[in-house]
Amino acid sequence: MAPPQTFGPPLPPPAVGPPLPPPPAAVRGTPPPAHSDGKRALSPSLASLSLQSQPPEALRVINLLQERSLLPAGSVPPPVPCLPQDLQKLSCSPEVFRCTLTSIPQTQSLLNKAKLPLGLLLHPFKDLSQLPVVTSSNIVRCRSCRTYINPFVTFLDARRWKCNLCHRVNDVPEEFMYNPVSRLYGAPHKRPEVQNATIEFIAPSEYMLRPPQPAVYLFILDVSHNAVETGYLDVFCQTLLESLDSLPGDTRTKIGFITFDSTIHFYNLQEGLSQPQMLIVSDIDDVFLPTPDSLLVNLSESKELVQDLLASLPQMFGQTMETQSALGPALQAAFKLLSPTGGRMSVFQTQLPTIGIGALKPREEPSHRANAKVTLMPQCGLCLWKLTIDLSSPPEGCISRYSAGSVYFYPSYHKQHSPPQTERLQKDLKRYLTRKIGFEAVMRIRCTKGLSIHTFHGNFFVRSTDLLSLANVNPDAGFAVQMSIEENLLDLQTVSFQAALLYTSSKGERRIRVHTLCLPVVTSLSDIFAGADVQAITALLASMAVDRCVTASLSDARDSLINAAIDTLASYRSSVLTVPQPGLLTPACLRLLPLYILALLKHKAFRTSGGRLDERVFAMFQLKQQPLAFLLMMVHPGLYRVDQLTDEGALNINDRMIPQPRALQLSVEKLSRDAAFLMDCGTVMYLWVGRNCSPVFLTQVLGADSYADVPLNMIQLPELDTAQSSRLRAFVDWLRERRPFHAVLHVIRDESPLKTEFMQNMIEDLSESALSYYEFLLHLQQQISK
């Protein structure tokens, strides 16, 4: 990753100098000057703004019953907001911040008529290759609504700026007159804060309620007989040993370990001991910390003891016959240990908690409710690693949700019996341990006056109407919010949204990352539809449907998804189309909406048959916590023919050629027994090899002399010195590099047990419990025609 660009504190203004040239009447950073009556005047750039300049392709009428090849060759590009060029080039990256509608309706009644959801999707802590960082003793914000100055404010002159959210006029502080990039004085509109829609501030002391906490990592490990049998301890200890030097932090970083079975085990790792000291607390009804000051230790000072513990831990419990799990008391102890500082808990669990607070019975038994609640303070984030066990019963998933943690799930995990799961656990754990992290974070989302946020989606604790508390924040977490229009947006040409994330870095710096999005306001339904972002709409509908599942039922959630497609297409037909036409009609920008809705209906989270309940629950967790790009991989997999890869149209990345095969429809009719196809489902990939596939592909890519020689459990592509092998491995590696979780590759043939899972992802085909894509389109048309 390229190093962040850092700007130092401003220099004092020159004591003596030539008079400043008169500034322009209204300088863009943005919207136009104010009239005496307080209304926004139309700037020349916005006066000519008409969404008829939107590429006509967005509104091209498509009859879905006639056009089948709707997928683009590559990824689906996000729509570009129809803004003046000077604003467009300053727009926030859609990978970080995007809206379901890139043209905002002027009124709620207009939004209601469009039948499209209005919401934001955020990836606020995303790893960025370029991130401007500003150090300043005075962070410039609106005095009224506290919005951070950004590219979309209006400079009325060199000394005054107008907030783009509440429209208050603010004074420009003296130190803001100096530009640390150009080293010039008197051009505040050219400072980095006003030239970058995403920026990070190193916060001064007034943004700290206490000194920044150190990076604190506490690992809570199941060491019952069941846990030891899975072999996960070997993978955990080895991966952490290899990653100790890469844990985010500084010289203050602290680490600690708790293990549990029917009792709680603490580890004294205080510097000066010759070896780690285990301390056992058997009274799980009244858990206490035996030596509170030596259980969380400075990693650099006690590194050798930590390494000794990790090397011996798998053998330490190798002969255990303990079958009970006191997870609840272990979490109580962890909370007591972390509550003074905060930090991140990583909980590894292989069975239901059976004794002590939070004990559960298997879901099949009638009275399986926990006998007490486990409560954590917001500054303690909990990430849950579930191996082999039922995910749908325990309450720890709720703790992960409200503490801004994550949930990882490895069904039927066993180190020896399930090599793909072992590979995935190791790779996921490596990423988890070494990725960037923020502590004691809060995120506030602001929007232009007249707009209102009413529902949040993701893992967090809602502290107030627009403020989220995040004990930990990581670069792989996504969030979504639903919005409404409370007041008509009259006299406004644009509206803005701003997400500000205040966090403590692993180096102990208090930082604020700010993202600002600006979108046009429109008054016609055709302009609203032209700016619809089909992928963002799908992601928001998925989160809303998960909530509907929890508060109502699976049936209600499925109905809400189908009705969303019906209502949107019916509104388009009745209110936008000027010439009545037969068929199921949609604008080009929404041509994939019915396909994505059908994909959600067939997704593990919402399908009506097959699959286990814990797999459904985990799928729902993923839909709620994944950023948009990763969520869509899981909802609508990519299918590519890969037995004839060439360098034509390939990407050149660091002198490595990456083939770019065309994405195919998810239908059996696209398969051929004479070929090989790669299906990318996000967390798993399938390489399906046809029975009559070319012998050249079998030998030069798979290293097999014949079709029958392709192993049934093959999960690695051999590194062969052939052009075909290099191309396919480069393509698979490139796909994997674009996500934060590991995708296991399964090579399958007709006899493979996994062929059923591969075929279940053929979304466009008829299945036992779901319509084919064409039948679904007919159903939508029938409902719209009623």
C-alpha positions in Angstrom: 0.0 0.0 0.0 1.4 3.4 -0.9 2.3 5.5 2.2 -0.3 8.1 3.3 0.2 11.6 2.2 0.7 13.7 5.3 0.4 17.4 5.7 1.9 19.2 8.7 0.5 22.0 10.8 0.0 25.3 9.1 2.7 27.9 9.1 1.8 31.3 10.5 0.7 33.9 7.9 3.4 36.3 6.6 3.7 39.3 8.8 4.2 41.7 5.9 3.3 41.0 2.3 1.6 42.4 -0.8 -2.2 42.8 -0.6 -4.2 39.6 -1.5 -5.9 39.6 -4.8 -9.7 39.8 -4.4 -11.2 36.3 -4.2 -13.9 35.2 -6.6 -17.4 35.9 -5.5 -18.2 32.2 -4.8 -15.4 29.7 -5.0 -16.1 26.0 -5.5 -15.5 24.1 -2.9 -19.0 24.4 -4.0 -22.7 25.2 -4.1 -23.6 28.7 -5.2 -23.9 32.0 -3.4 -26.8 33.0 -1.2 -29.3 35.7 -2.1 -30.5 38.2 0.5 -33.6 36.0 1.1 -31.4 33.1 2.0 -32.3 31.0 -1.0 -29.7 29.3 -3.1 -29.0 30.9 -6.4 -28.4 28.8 -9.4 -24.7 28.8 -10.4 -23.9 28.8 -14.1 -22.7 25.2 -13.8 -25.9 24.1 -12.1 -28.2 26.3 -14.1 -27.4 24.2 -17.2 -27.7 21.0 -15.2 -30.4 18.7 -16.6 -30.4 15.0 -16.1 -31.4 14.6 -19.7 -27.6 14.8 -20.1 -27.6 11.4 -18.3 -26.5 8.8 -20.9 -29.7 7.6 -22.6 -28.5 4.1 -22.0 -29.7 4.3 -18.4 -33.3 4.9 -19.5 -33.3 2.6 -22.6 -36.4 0.5 -22.3 -35.7 -3.2 -22.1 -38.2 -6.0 -22.3 -36.8 -8.6 -19.9 -38.9 -11.4 -21.5 -37.1 -10.9 -24.8 -33.5 -9.9 -23.8 -31.7 -12.6 -21.9 -28.0 -11.6 -22.2 -28.1 -8.8 -19.6 -24.8 -9.3 -17.7 -22.0 -7.0 -18.7 -18.7 -8.7 -19.8 -17.0 -7.6 -16.5 -18.2 -6.0 -13.3 -21.3 -3.9 -13.1 -20.1 -0.2 -13.0 -21.8 2.1 -10.5 -23.8 4.9 -12.0 -22.1 8.3 -12.1 -24.0 11.1 -10.4 -25.0 13.8 -12.9 -23.1 16.7 -11.4 -21.1 19.6 -12.9 -17.6 18.6 -13.9 -15.9 20.5 -11.1 -17.9 18.6 -8.5 -17.8 15.3 -10.3 -14.0 15.1 -10.1 -14.2 15.6 -6.3 -16.8 12.9 -5.7 -16.3 10.3 -3.0 -15.3 6.9 -4.3 -18.3 4.6 -4.7 -16.2 1.8 -3.1 -16.4 3.8 0.1 -19.7 5.7 0.0 -22.6 5.4 -2.3 -26.3 5.9 -2.4 -29.1 3.7 -3.7 -30.3 6.7 -5.8 -27.6 9.0 -7.4 -30.4 11.5 -8.1 -32.3 12.5 -4.9 -36.0 13.1 -5.2 -37.1 16.6 -4.1 -40.0 15.3 -2.0 -40.9 12.2 0.0 -44.1 11.9 -2.1 -41.9 11.7 -5.3 -39.8 9.1 -3.6 -42.9 7.1 -2.6 -44.2 7.3 -6.1 -40.9 5.8 -7.5 -41.1 2.8 -5.1 -37.3 2.8 -4.8 -35.5 2.5 -1.4 -33.4 5.5 -0.4 -30.3 4.6 1.6 -26.5 4.8 1.9 -23.9 2.1 1.8 -20.6 2.8 3.6 -17.2 1.1 3.8 -15.7 3.7 6.1 -12.5 2.1 7.2 -11.6 0.5 3.8 -7.9 0.0 3.0 -7.0 2.9 0.7 -3.9 3.2 -1.5 -4.1 7.0 -1.3 -5.4 8.8 1.9 -4.6 12.4 2.5 -3.7 12.9 6.2 -3.9 16.4 7.8 -2.4 17.5 11.1 -3.9 20.7 12.4 -4.6 22.2 15.8 -7.9 23.6 14.5 -10.1 21.3 12.5 -12.6 23.5 10.6 -16.2 22.6 11.2 -19.6 24.3 10.9 -20.5 26.1 14.1 -24.1 25.0 13.8 -24.3 21.3 12.7 -20.6 20.4 13.2 -20.1 19.3 9.6 -16.4 19.0 8.6 -15.4 21.4 5.9 -15.3 19.5 2.6 -15.2 20.0 -1.2 -18.9 20.8 -1.5 -19.1 23.9 0.7 -19.4 27.3 -0.8 -16.7 30.0 -0.2 -18.6 33.3 -0.3 -15.2 35.0 -0.2 -11.8 34.2 1.2 -13.0 34.8 4.8 -16.5 33.1 4.8 -17.8 29.7 3.8 -21.3 28.3 3.7 -22.1 24.8 5.1 -23.5 22.4 2.5 -25.6 20.6 5.1 -27.3 23.3 7.2 -26.4 26.3 5.0 -25.0 28.4 7.9 -22.3 30.9 7.0 -19.0 30.4 8.9 -15.8 32.4 9.3 -12.6 30.9 7.8 -10.0 30.7 10.7 -6.8 32.6 10.1 -4.7 29.4 10.1 -6.9 27.9 7.4 -5.8 30.6 5.0 -2.4 28.9 4.6 -2.2 25.9 2.2 0.4 23.4 3.4 0.5 21.8 -0.1 1.2 24.8 -2.2 2.8 26.7 0.7 0.7 29.7 -0.3 -1.4 32.0 1.8 -4.9 33.3 0.9 -6.5 30.4 -1.0 -8.4 28.3 1.6 -10.5 26.7 -1.2 -7.4 24.9 -2.4 -6.5 23.3 0.9 -6.5 19.4 1.0 -9.7 19.4 3.2 -11.6 21.1 0.4 -10.0 19.1 -2.4 -10.6 15.6 -1.1 -13.9 13.9 -0.5 -12.1 11.4 1.7 -9.6 12.7 4.2 -8.2 11.9 7.6 -7.3 14.2 10.4 -5.0 13.6 13.3 -7.2 14.9 16.1 -6.1 17.4 18.7 -6.6 16.9 22.4 -10.2 18.1 22.5 -11.3 15.0 20.6 -10.1 12.8 23.5 -12.1 12.0 26.6 -9.0 10.1 28.0 -5.5 9.4 26.7 -5.7 7.1 23.7 -5.7 3.4 24.7 -3.0 1.0 23.6 -3.8 -1.9 21.2 -5.1 -4.7 23.5 -5.7 -8.2 22.2 -7.3 -10.9 24.4 -7.8 -14.4 23.1 -10.5 -16.7 24.8 -10.0 -20.3 23.7 -12.1 -23.4 24.1 -9.9 -26.2 25.3 -12.6 -28.8 26.1 -12.2 -32.4 24.7 -14.3 -31.5 21.7 -12.1 -28.5 20.9 -8.9 -30.4 21.2 -10.2 -33.1 18.9 -10.8 -30.6 16.1 -7.2 -29.7 16.0 -8.0 -26.0 15.8 -5.6 -25.1 18.6 -2.6 -26.1 16.4 -3.7 -23.9 13.6 -4.5 -21.0 15.9 -1.2 -21.1 17.9 0.9 -21.6 14.8 -0.8 -18.7 12.9 -0.5 -16.3 15.9 3.1 -17.3 16.4 3.9 -16.4 12.8 1.9 -13.1 13.1 3.1 -11.8 16.5 5.5 -9.3 14.8 2.7 -8.1 12.5 0.0 -7.4 15.0 -1.0 -3.7 14.6 0.3 -1.7 17.5 3.4 -0.1 19.1 5.5 -0.5 22.1 2.4 -0.3 24.4 0.6 -3.2 22.8 -0.8 -5.7 25.3 -1.8 -9.3 24.9 -3.5 -11.9 27.1 -5.0 -15.4 27.0 -7.9 -17.1 28.7 -8.8 -20.8 28.1 -11.9 -22.6 29.4 -13.6 -25.9 29.7 -15.5 -26.6 32.9 -13.2 -24.1 34.6 -11.4 -20.9 33.6 -7.7 -20.8 33.1 -5.6 -17.6 33.2 -2.0 -17.2 32.2 0.5 -15.1 34.1 3.0 -13.8 31.5 4.6 -11.1 33.6 8.1 -10.2 32.5 10.7 -11.9 34.6 9.0 -15.3 34.9 11.0 -18.3 33.5 7.8 -19.8 32.0 4.1 -19.0 31.7 2.1 -19.7 34.8 -1.4 -21.2 34.6 -3.9 -20.0 37.2 -7.2 -21.9 37.4 -10.5 -20.5 38.7 -12.9 -23.3 39.4 -15.7 -21.2 40.9 -17.5 -20.3 37.7 -20.4 -18.8 39.6 -18.3 -16.0 41.0 -15.4 -15.4 38.6 -12.5 -13.3 39.7 -9.1 -12.3 38.3 -6.4 -14.1 40.3 -3.6 -11.7 39.5 -5.2 -8.7 37.7 -1.9 -6.9 36.9 -0.1 -9.8 35.2 -2.8 -11.3 32.9 -2.6 -8.6 30.2 1.0 -8.0 29.5 3.1 -5.8 27.3 3.8 -7.8 24.1 7.3 -6.6 23.5 8.4 -7.1 27.1 6.9 -10.6 27.5 7.2 -11.8 23.9 9.3 -14.9 24.8 6.7 -16.0 27.4 3.9 -15.5 24.9 5.8 -17.6 22.3 6.4 -20.3 24.9 2.7 -20.4 25.8 1.6 -20.7 22.1 4.2 -23.5 21.5 2.9 -25.5 24.5 -0.8 -24.8 24.5 -1.9 -27.5 22.0 -0.1 -30.2 24.0 -1.1 -28.8 27.4 -4.7 -30.0 26.9 -4.0 -32.9 24.5 -5.3 -35.6 27.0 -8.2 -33.7 28.4 -11.5 -35.5 29.0 -13.3 -32.3 30.0 -16.5 -32.1 27.9 -18.1 -29.1 29.6 -18.0 -25.5 28.3 -18.1 -22.5 30.6 -18.1 -19.9 27.9 -20.3 -17.4 29.8 -18.0 -17.2 32.9 -15.0 -16.9 30.6 -16.6 -13.9 28.9 -17.3 -12.4 32.3 -13.6 -12.8 33.2 -12.6 -11.3 29.9 -14.8 -8.3 30.4 -13.3 -7.7 33.9 -9.9 -7.9 32.4 -10.5 -5.5 29.5 -12.9 -3.0 31.0 -10.2 -0.6 32.3 -8.8 -0.1 28.8 -11.0 -1.6 26.2 -9.7 -3.7 23.3 -10.6 -6.7 21.2 -11.7 -10.1 22.4 -11.3 -13.1 20.0 -13.4 -16.0 21.1 -12.9 -19.5 19.7 -15.7 -21.9 20.4 -16.4 -25.5 19.3 -19.6 -26.3 21.3 -22.5 -24.7 23.0 -21.9 -23.3 26.5 -23.1 -26.0 28.9 -22.5 -24.7 32.4 -22.4 -21.4 34.2 -24.0 -18.1 33.1 -25.2 -18.3 29.5 -25.5 -22.1 29.5 -27.6 -23.5 26.6 -29.2 -26.7 25.6 -29.2 -28.0 22.0 -31.8 -26.3 19.8 -33.8 -29.5 19.4 -34.5 -29.6 23.2 -37.6 -27.5 24.1 -36.2 -25.3 26.8 -32.9 -24.1 25.4 -32.9 -20.4 26.5 -29.8 -19.1 28.2 -30.2 -18.8 31.9 -28.7 -15.3 32.1 -27.5 -12.5 29.9 -23.8 -11.7 29.3 -23.3 -8.0 29.1 -20.2 -6.2 27.6 -19.3 -2.6 27.7 -19.2 -0.8 24.3 -15.4 -0.3 24.3 -14.8 -4.1 24.3 -15.2 -5.5 20.8 -15.9 -9.3 20.5 -15.1 -11.3 17.4 -16.5 -14.8 17.4 -14.9 -17.8 15.7 -17.4 -20.7 15.6 -16.0 -24.1 14.7 -18.3 -27.1 14.1 -21.2 -25.9 16.4 -24.7 -24.6 16.1 -24.6 -20.9 15.3 -28.3 -20.2 15.7 -28.7 -20.6 19.5 -25.9 -18.8 21.4 -26.2 -15.1 22.4 -22.5 -14.3 21.6 -23.5 -13.4 18.1 -25.6 -10.6 19.5 -22.6 -9.5 21.6 -20.5 -9.4 18.4 -23.1 -7.4 16.6 -23.5 -4.7 19.3 -19.8 -4.5 20.1 -18.9 -4.0 16.3 -17.3 -7.4 16.1 -17.4 -10.1 13.5 -18.6 -13.7 13.3 -16.6 -16.4 11.5 -18.2 -19.8 11.0 -16.5 -23.1 10.0 -19.2 -25.9 10.0 -17.9 -29.4 10.6 -14.4 -28.2 11.2 -11.6 -30.8 11.7 -8.0 -30.2 11.0 -7.4 -33.6 9.4 -10.9 -34.4 8.0 -11.6 -31.1 6.4 -8.5 -29.6 4.7 -10.5 -26.9 2.9 -11.8 -25.6 6.2 -8.3 -25.7 7.7 -6.9 -23.7 4.8 -9.7 -21.2 5.1 -9.3 -20.8 8.9 -5.6 -20.3 8.6 -5.9 -17.6 5.8 -8.8 -15.8 7.5 -7.0 -15.8 10.8 -3.9 -14.4 9.2 -5.8 -11.5 7.7 -7.7 -10.9 10.9 -4.6 -10.7 13.1 -2.6 -8.4 10.8 -5.2 -6.1 9.2 -5.6 -2.5 10.4 -7.7 -1.9 13.4 -9.2 1.1 15.2 -10.3 1.2 18.8 -12.9 3.1 20.9 -14.5 4.5 17.7 -17.7 6.4 17.0 -19.2 7.2 13.6 -21.6 9.9 12.9 -23.6 10.3 9.7 -24.9 13.7 8.8 -27.0 14.8 5.9 -28.4 18.0 4.4 -31.3 19.6 6.3 -34.5 18.0 5.1 -33.1 14.4 4.9 -33.4 12.0 7.8 -31.8 8.7 8.8 -34.1 6.2 10.4 -32.5 2.7 10.3 -28.9 1.5 10.6 -27.6 -1.9 9.3 -24.3 -3.5 10.4 -22.5 -4.3 13.6 -22.5 -1.5 16.1 -24.3 0.0 19.1 -26.6 2.9 18.4 -25.8 5.7 20.8 -28.1 8.3 19.4 -30.1 9.0 16.3 -27.1 9.6 14.1 -24.2 8.3 16.2 -22.9 4.7 16.2 -20.5 3.3 18.8 -17.9 0.9 17.5 -15.7 -0.7 20.1 -13.4 -1.8 17.3 -13.5 -0.9 13.6 -11.8 -2.9 10.8 -11.3 -2.4 7.1 -13.6 -5.3 6.2 -16.8 -4.0 7.8 -19.6 -2.5 5.9 -22.6 -0.5 7.0 -25.9 0.7 5.5 -28.5 3.2 6.5 -32.1 3.9 5.4 -33.2 7.4 4.8 -36.3 9.4 4.3 -37.1 13.0 3.1 -38.7 14.8 6.1 -38.8 18.3 4.4 -39.1 19.1 0.8 -35.7 19.9 -0.7 -37.0 23.1 -2.4 -34.4 25.5 -3.9 -31.6 23.0 -3.6 -29.7 21.7 -6.6 -27.6 19.3 -4.5 -27.6 17.5 -1.2 -24.7 16.1 0.8 -24.0 13.2 3.1 -21.0 13.1 5.5 -19.7 10.1 7.5 -17.1 11.0 10.2 -15.3 8.1 11.9 -13.4 9.1 15.1 -11.1 6.3 16.3 -7.9 5.5 18.1 -5.3 3.9 15.8 -3.2 1.0 16.9 -0.3 3.4 17.3 -2.2 5.4 19.9 -3.2 8.4 17.7 -6.8 9.8 17.8 -7.8 10.2 14.2 -10.9 11.3 12.3 -11.7 9.8 8.8 -14.3 11.9 6.9 -16.1 10.9 3.7 -18.5 13.4 2.0 -20.9 12.5 -0.8 -22.7 15.1 -3.0 -25.7 14.2 -5.2 -28.1 16.2 -7.4 -31.7 16.9 -6.4 -34.3 16.1 -9.1 -38.0 16.7 -9.7 -39.0 14.0 -12.2 -39.4 10.3 -11.9 -37.5 9.6 -15.0 -34.4 11.3 -13.5 -34.8 9.3 -10.3 -34.9 6.1 -12.3 -32.0 7.1 -14.4 -29.8 7.5 -11.3 -30.9 4.2 -9.7 -27.9 2.1 -8.5 -29.1 -1.5 -8.8 -26.3 -3.0 -6.8 -26.7 -0.6 -3.9 -30.5 -1.2 -4.0 -30.0 -4.9 -3.8 -27.6 -4.7 -0.9 -30.0 -2.4 1.1 -33.0 -4.7 0.3 -30.9 -7.7 1.6 -30.3 -6.0 4.9 -33.9 -4.9 5.2 -35.0 -8.5 4.5 -32.7 -9.9 7.2 -34.4 -7.6 9.7 -37.8 -8.7 8.4 -36.8 -12.3 9.0 -35.9 -11.6 12.6 -38.9 -9.4 13.4 -41.5 -11.2 11.4 -40.8 -14.4 9.4 -38.9 -15.8 6.5 -42.0 -15.8 4.4 -42.6 -12.1 5.1 -38.9 -11.4 4.2 -39.3 -13.2 0.8 -42.6 -11.4 0.1 -40.9 -8.1 0.8 -38.2 -8.8 -1.7 -40.6 -9.9 -4.4 -42.9 -6.9 -3.7 -39.9 -4.5 -4.0 -39.3 -5.7 -7.6 -43.1 -5.6 -8.5 -43.6 -2.1 -7.0 -40.5 -0.6 -8.7 -41.3 -2.1 -12.2 -45.0 -1.2 -11.8 -44.1 2.4 -10.9 -41.8 2.6 -13.9 -44.4 1.3 -16.2 -47.2 3.5 -15.0 -45.4 6.8 -14.3 -42.3 6.9 -16.6 -43.1 5.1 -19.8 -44.8 7.4 -22.2 -45.8 4.8 -24.8 -47.5 1.6 -23.5 -45.6 -1.5 -24.6 -46.2 -5.2 -24.0 -43.9 -7.3 -21.9 -42.0 -6.9 -18.6 -40.3 -3.5 -19.1 -37.5 -1.9 -17.2 -35.0 0.9 -17.7 -31.5 -0.4 -18.6 -30.1 0.8 -15.3 -32.5 -1.6 -13.4 -32.3 -4.5 -15.9 -30.5 -6.7 -13.3 -33.0 -6.0 -10.4 -35.2 -9.0 -11.0 -32.2 -11.3 -11.4 -30.6 -10.0 -8.2 -33.9 -10.4 -6.3 -34.2 -14.0 -7.5 -30.6 -14.5 -6.4 -31.5 -13.3 -2.9 -34.5 -15.6 -2.8 -32.2 -18.5 -3.7 -29.5 -17.4 -1.3 -28.9 -19.5 1.9 -30.3 -16.7 4.0 -33.7 -16.7 2.3 -34.2 -20.0 0.5 -37.1 -22.1 1.7 -35.7 -25.6 1.5 -32.4 -27.3 2.0 -29.5 -26.2 4.2 -29.1 -26.1 8.0 -30.5 -23.3 10.2 -27.0 -22.3 11.4 -25.9 -21.9 7.8 -28.9 -19.6 7.2 -28.1 -17.6 10.3 -24.4 -17.2 9.2 -25.6 -16.1 5.8 -27.7 -13.4 7.4 -24.7 -12.3 9.5 -22.7 -11.9 6.3 -25.4 -9.9 4.5 -25.5 -7.5 7.4 -21.8 -7.0 7.9 -20.2 -7.3 4.4 -19.4 -4.2 2.3 -21.3 -4.0 -1.0 -18.6 -5.5 -3.3 -18.2 -8.6 -1.2 -21.9 -9.1 -0.5 -22.6 -9.2 -4.2 -20.1 -11.9 -4.8 -22.0 -14.1 -2.4 -25.5 -13.2 -3.8 -24.7 -13.5 -7.5 -21.6 -15.6 -8.2 -19.4 -15.1 -11.2 -19.2 -17.8 -13.8 -16.4 -17.9 -16.4 -15.2 -20.3 -19.0 -11.5 -20.9 -18.3 -10.3 -23.7 -20.6 -9.5 -21.3 -23.4 -8.0 -18.3 -21.5 -5.9 -15.9 -23.6 -4.0 -12.7 -23.1 -6.4 -10.8 -25.3 -8.0 -8.0 -23.2 -5.9 -9.1 -20.2 -5.0 -6.7 -17.4 -1.4 -5.9 -16.8 -0.8 -5.6 -13.1 2.8 -5.4 -11.9 4.0 -7.1 -15.1 1.6 -9.9 -14.5 -1.0 -10.6 -17.2 -4.5 -11.3 -15.8 -7.0 -12.8 -18.2 -10.4 -11.3 -18.2 -12.9 -14.0 -19.4 -16.5 -12.8 -20.0 -19.0 -13.3 -17.1 -21.7 -15.9 -18.1 -25.3 -16.4 -17.1 -25.8 -18.7 -14.1 -27.5 -21.4 -16.1 -26.7 -25.0 -17.0 -27.3 -24.1 -20.6 -24.1 -22.1 -20.5 -22.1 -25.2 -19.4 -20.5 -27.5 -21.9 -19.0 -31.0 -21.3 -16.2 -30.0 -23.7 -15.0 -27.2 -21.4 -14.1 -26.1 -17.9 -15.8 -23.3 -15.9 -14.9 -21.4 -12.8 -17.6 -20.2 -10.4 -16.7 -17.6 -7.9 -19.1 -17.5 -4.9 -17.1 -15.2 -2.7 -16.0 -17.5 0.1 -15.7 -20.5 -2.2 -14.8 -21.2 -5.8 -15.7 -24.2 -7.9 -13.7 -25.3 -11.0 -16.1 -27.6 -12.9 -14.5 -29.8 -15.4 -16.6 -31.2 -18.2 -16.4 -35.0 -18.9 -15.1 -34.3 -22.5 -12.8 -31.4 -21.6 -9.7 -31.1 -23.7 -6.9 -33.5 -22.7 -4.6 -30.5 -23.1 -6.3 -28.6 -20.3 -6.4 -31.7 -18.1 -2.6 -32.3 -18.4 -1.4 -28.7 -18.7 -3.6 -27.2 -16.0 -4.6 -30.0 -13.7 -1.7 -32.3 -14.2 -4.1 -35.3 -14.9 -3.6 -37.7 -17.7 -7.4 -38.3 -18.1 -10.7 -37.1 -16.8 -10.9 -40.1 -14.4 -7.5 -39.1 -12.9 -8.8 -35.7 -11.7 -9.0 -36.2 -7.8 -12.4 -35.9 -6.3 -11.0 -33.8 -3.4 -8.7 -31.5 -5.3 -8.4 -28.1 -3.7 -5.2 -26.7 -5.2 -4.2 -25.9 -8.8 -0.7 -27.5 -9.4 2.0 -25.0 -10.4 2.8 -26.3 -13.9 5.2 -24.6 -16.3 2.6 -24.1 -19.0 0.9 -21.0 -20.4 -2.5 -22.3 -19.6 -1.6 -23.1 -16.0 -0.1 -19.7 -15.5 -3.1 -17.9 -16.9 -5.7 -19.7 -14.8 -3.6 -19.4 -11.6 -3.1 -15.7 -12.3 -6.9 -15.3 -12.7 -7.8 -17.2 -9.6 -5.1 -15.3 -7.5 -6.4 -12.0 -8.9 -10.0 -12.8 -7.9 -8.8 -13.8 -4.4 -6.7 -10.7 -3.9 -9.8 -8.5 -4.3 -11.5 -9.7 -1.1 -10.5 -9.8 2.6 -11.5 -13.4 3.2 -10.1 -16.6 1.7 -12.0 -18.4 -1.0 -11.2 -22.2 -1.1 -11.0 -23.7 -4.6 -12.7 -27.0 -5.2 -12.0 -28.8 -8.5 -15.1 -30.9 -9.3 -16.3 -33.3 -11.9 -19.6 -35.0 -12.5 -19.1 -37.6 -9.7 -18.0 -35.0 -7.1 -20.1 -34.7 -3.9 -19.9 -30.9 -4.3 -21.5 -30.9 -7.7 -24.9 -30.3 -6.0 -23.6 -27.1 -4.3 -22.2 -26.0 -7.6 -25.6 -26.5 -9.3 -27.5 -24.8 -6.6 -25.8 -21.6 -7.6 -27.3 -21.8 -11.1 -29.7 -19.1 -10.2 -31.5 -18.8 -13.5 -32.5 -22.5 -13.6 -35.6 -24.1 -12.1 -35.0 -25.9 -8.7 -37.2 -28.0 -6.5 -38.4 -25.1 -4.5 -37.8 -22.0 -6.6 -38.8 -20.7 -10.0 -36.4 -20.3 -12.9 -35.5 -16.8 -13.9 -37.9 -16.8 -16.9 -40.7 -18.1 -14.7 -40.0 -15.5 -12.1 -40.2 -12.8 -14.8 -43.6 -14.1 -15.9 -44.7 -14.0 -12.2 -43.6 -10.4 -11.9 -45.4 -9.5 -15.1 -48.6 -11.2 -13.9 -48.5 -9.3 -10.6 -47.9 -6.0 -12.4 -50.7 -6.5 -14.8 -53.3 -7.1 -12.1 
